[in-house]
Amino acid sequence: MNEKLFNVDYLKHLCAKFQLRPSKEYGQNYLINPEVIETMITASGVTKKDTVVEVGPGFGILTLDLAAKVKKLLAFEIEIKLKSYWEEISTRLSQSKENNFEIIWGNILRADPKIFPKNYKVVANLPYQITSPVLKLFLEDLECQPKELTVMVQKEVAQRICAKPGEMSVLALAVQYFGKPEIIGEVKSNNFWPVPQVDSAILKIFPFKRATTKAEDQAFFKFVKIGFAQKRKLLIKNLLPTIGKQHKEIFLSELKKMGFTETVRAQELSVANWQQLVKISTLL
């Protein structure tokens, strides 16, 4: 562990040297507490048999410790100003035969799907602004899903993702449709520099074995988004233009079988409830 990377003055020195400043656009805040890194790596359960993908390595505060514990690490970095920084580190580690990581330059959201290896895990301190699209990439878009994801996200986002029926959202449904999320622990804002306005949380997601086609997934989320179109409206009022007025009573009857009344709203339904409604709607 490079202790200097947890020192704010040293981080400021590096930022000045490479003409960087923490970007609000990408939600960049540097961790300055080594215990958080240890917690993340322990929670990930990675071993020397694992291939790992990281997003946004920055100065490598997580990367270098992670690389020492896994078989191979692929880290996606968008900030091209850091290229000389990582080339120097890579050269030094190659001389000591400890270089088992690769920096892939560019936006991970535009990466060639063939780059992603088989049977990999994701461990990353995700930039706040791209949390949702990155999770969508790994859980939905890629044919090659990770075995597990251990990521740091905003605490509020982690709580929304792990919501129960009654407080569900499209984000919660999107993650819970593809996997089982679990909050490992909270990380206070004072563990970062600059100090963000919000706390963070370590989130672990265990993807389910893919049992649906992309077409089925798209149909599911199209229906869900219609149901959430106006959150304060009753579910039946949001869905009525889609299912048709002539099928209203049939639909309400099916909702009643699930234990809901006609005043139910979208946020009260679980993934399983929505899957049943989608199935019903296709039969109407």
C-alpha positions in Angstrom: 0.0 0.0 0.0 1.4 3.4 -1.1 0.8 5.5 2.0 1.6 8.7 0.2 -1.6 8.3 -1.9 -3.7 8.8 1.2 -2.0 12.1 2.0 -3.9 15.2 0.8 -0.8 17.3 0.2 0.7 14.6 -2.0 -2.6 14.3 -3.9 -2.6 18.0 -4.4 1.0 17.7 -5.7 0.0 15.0 -8.2 -3.0 17.0 -9.4 -0.7 20.0 -10.0 1.9 17.9 -11.7 -0.5 16.3 -14.1 -2.7 19.5 -14.5 -5.7 17.9 -12.9 -8.3 18.9 -10.4 -11.1 16.7 -9.0 -13.8 16.8 -11.6 -17.4 17.5 -10.7 -18.3 16.4 -14.2 -17.1 12.8 -13.4 -17.8 12.9 -9.7 -14.2 12.4 -8.7 -13.2 12.5 -5.1 -10.0 10.7 -3.8 -10.2 8.3 -0.9 -7.8 9.2 1.9 -8.5 6.4 4.3 -6.7 3.1 3.8 -9.2 1.2 5.9 -11.9 1.8 3.3 -9.7 0.3 0.6 -9.1 -2.7 2.9 -12.9 -3.0 3.5 -13.7 -2.9 -0.2 -11.1 -5.5 -1.1 -12.1 -7.8 1.7 -15.8 -7.4 0.7 -15.0 -8.3 -2.8 -13.5 -11.6 -1.8 -10.9 -11.5 -4.6 -8.1 -14.1 -4.8 -5.1 -14.8 -7.0 -7.5 -16.8 -9.2 -9.6 -13.8 -10.1 -9.6 -11.4 -13.1 -11.0 -8.0 -12.0 -12.3 -5.0 -13.8 -11.9 -1.5 -12.2 -13.5 1.8 -13.4 -11.6 5.0 -12.9 -8.3 4.1 -11.2 -7.2 7.7 -10.9 -3.8 7.6 -9.1 -4.2 4.0 -8.2 -5.2 4.2 -4.6 -7.4 1.0 -5.0 -5.7 -0.3 -8.2 -2.3 -1.1 -6.8 -3.6 -2.9 -3.7 -6.1 -4.8 -5.8 -3.6 -5.9 -8.4 -1.4 -7.4 -5.7 -4.2 -9.7 -4.7 -5.6 -10.9 -8.0 -4.5 -12.8 -11.1 -5.2 -9.9 -13.6 -6.6 -6.4 -13.3 -8.1 -4.4 -16.2 -8.6 -0.7 -15.2 -10.6 1.7 -17.5 -9.3 5.3 -17.3 -10.8 8.2 -19.2 -8.3 10.9 -18.1 -5.6 10.8 -20.7 -3.4 13.3 -18.7 -2.5 10.3 -16.5 -1.0 8.3 -19.2 2.6 9.1 -18.3 1.9 8.5 -14.6 0.7 4.9 -15.4 3.4 4.2 -17.9 6.0 5.0 -15.3 4.3 2.7 -12.7 3.9 0.0 -15.3 7.6 0.1 -16.3 8.7 0.0 -12.7 6.5 -3.0 -11.9 7.5 -4.8 -15.1 11.1 -4.7 -14.0 10.1 -6.4 -10.7 7.8 -8.9 -12.6 4.8 -7.7 -10.5 2.9 -6.0 -13.4 -0.3 -7.9 -13.7 -2.6 -4.9 -14.5 -3.5 -3.1 -17.7 -4.8 0.4 -18.1 -7.4 0.7 -20.9 -7.7 4.3 -22.0 -11.1 5.7 -22.9 -14.7 5.7 -21.7 -15.8 2.3 -20.4 -19.3 3.0 -21.6 -18.0 3.0 -25.2 -15.6 0.1 -24.8 -15.6 -2.9 -27.2 -17.6 -5.7 -25.4 -14.9 -8.2 -26.6 -12.4 -6.5 -24.1 -14.2 -7.9 -21.1 -12.9 -11.3 -20.0 -14.8 -14.3 -18.9 -15.6 -15.0 -15.3 -14.5 -11.6 -14.0 -15.4 -9.5 -11.0 -15.9 -5.8 -10.8 -14.3 -3.8 -7.9 -14.5 0.0 -8.3 -15.0 3.4 -6.6 -17.5 4.6 -9.2 -17.6 8.2 -10.2 -21.0 9.5 -9.0 -22.2 10.8 -12.3 -21.8 7.5 -14.2 -23.0 5.1 -11.5 -26.3 4.2 -13.2 -25.0 3.7 -16.8 -22.0 1.7 -15.5 -24.3 -0.6 -13.5 -26.5 -0.9 -16.6 -23.5 -1.8 -18.7 -22.4 -4.7 -16.5 -25.8 -6.0 -15.6 -27.8 -5.5 -18.8 -25.8 -4.5 -21.8 -22.9 -6.9 -21.8 -23.4 -10.5 -22.9 -20.5 -11.3 -20.6 -21.7 -10.4 -17.1 -19.4 -10.2 -14.1 -19.6 -12.9 -11.4 -19.9 -10.2 -8.7 -19.7 -6.4 -8.4 -18.3 -4.6 -5.3 -18.6 -0.9 -5.9 -18.6 2.4 -3.9 -21.5 4.6 -4.7 -23.5 7.5 -3.1 -25.2 6.2 0.1 -28.5 7.5 -1.2 -28.1 5.6 -4.5 -27.2 2.4 -2.6 -30.3 2.7 -0.5 -32.5 3.3 -3.5 -31.0 0.3 -5.3 -31.7 -1.9 -2.2 -35.2 -0.6 -1.7 -38.1 -2.8 -0.7 -41.6 -2.8 -2.2 -43.2 0.5 -1.0 -40.2 2.5 -1.9 -39.2 0.9 -5.3 -38.0 3.0 -8.2 -37.0 2.2 -11.8 -33.3 2.1 -10.6 -34.1 -0.4 -7.9 -36.1 -2.6 -10.3 -33.4 -2.4 -12.9 -30.7 -3.7 -10.5 -32.9 -6.2 -8.7 -34.2 -7.6 -12.0 -30.6 -8.6 -12.9 -29.1 -9.3 -9.5 -29.2 -9.2 -5.7 -27.8 -6.0 -4.2 -26.5 -5.7 -0.6 -25.1 -2.7 1.3 -21.8 -3.8 2.9 -21.1 -0.6 4.9 -21.3 3.1 4.9 -18.4 5.5 4.1 -18.6 9.0 5.6 -17.8 12.0 3.4 -14.7 12.9 5.5 -12.9 9.8 4.0 -12.5 11.7 0.7 -10.7 14.7 -0.7 -12.2 17.0 -1.6 -15.0 16.3 0.9 -18.2 15.6 -1.0 -21.6 16.8 0.2 -22.9 13.3 0.6 -21.8 10.0 2.3 -21.0 6.9 0.3 -21.7 3.2 0.7 -20.0 0.0 -0.4 -22.5 -2.0 -2.4 -22.2 -5.6 -3.5 -24.3 -7.1 -6.3 -24.6 -10.7 -7.2 -25.9 -11.0 -10.8 -28.5 -13.7 -11.5 -27.8 -16.2 -14.2 -29.3 -14.6 -17.3 -32.7 -16.3 -18.0 -34.3 -13.8 -20.4 -33.6 -12.5 -23.8 -32.7 -8.9 -24.5 -36.0 -8.4 -26.2 -37.8 -9.7 -23.1 -35.7 -7.3 -20.9 -36.6 -4.4 -23.1 -40.3 -5.2 -23.0 -40.2 -5.5 -19.2 -38.5 -2.1 -18.7 -40.7 -0.4 -21.3 -43.8 -1.5 -19.3 -42.2 -0.6 -16.0 -41.3 2.9 -17.2 -44.9 3.4 -18.3 -46.1 2.4 -14.8 -43.7 4.9 -13.2 -44.4 7.6 -15.7 -46.3 9.7 -13.1 -45.3 8.3 -9.7 -48.1 10.0 -7.8 -50.8 8.6 -10.0 -52.4 5.2 -9.4 -50.7 2.4 -11.3 -53.9 1.5 -13.2 -54.2 5.1 -14.5 -50.6 5.1 -15.8 -51.0 1.7 -17.5 -54.6 2.1 -18.8 -53.6 3.6 -22.2 -51.3 0.6 -22.7 -53.5 -2.2 -21.6 -56.7 -0.6 -22.9 -59.9 0.4 -21.1 -61.6 -2.8 -22.2 -59.1 -4.8 -20.1 -59.2 -2.6 -17.0 -61.3 -5.0 -14.8 -59.3 -8.0 -15.8 -56.1 -6.2 -14.9 -57.5 -5.1 -11.5 -58.6 -8.6 -10.8 -55.1 -9.8 -11.4 -53.7 -7.1 -9.1 -56.2 -8.3 -6.4 -54.9 -11.8 -6.7 -51.4 -10.4 -5.9 -52.8 -8.8 -2.8 -53.1 -5.3 -4.1 -56.1 -2.9 -4.4 -56.9 -0.6 -7.3 -55.2 2.2 -5.4 -51.8 0.6 -5.6 -48.9 2.7 -7.0 -45.9 1.6 -9.0 -43.4 1.9 -6.1 -45.3 -0.8 -4.1 -44.6 -3.6 -6.5 -41.6 -6.0 -6.4 -39.7 -7.3 -9.5 -41.8 -10.5 -9.3 -45.0 -8.5 -9.3 -43.9 -6.5 -12.4 -42.9 -9.7 -14.2 -46.4 -11.1 -13.6 -48.1 -7.9 -14.8 -45.9 -7.9 -18.0 -46.9 -11.5 -18.6 -50.6 -10.7 -18.1 -50.4 -7.6 -20.3 -49.1 -9.8 -23.2 -52.1 -12.1 -22.9 -54.7 -9.3 -23.0 
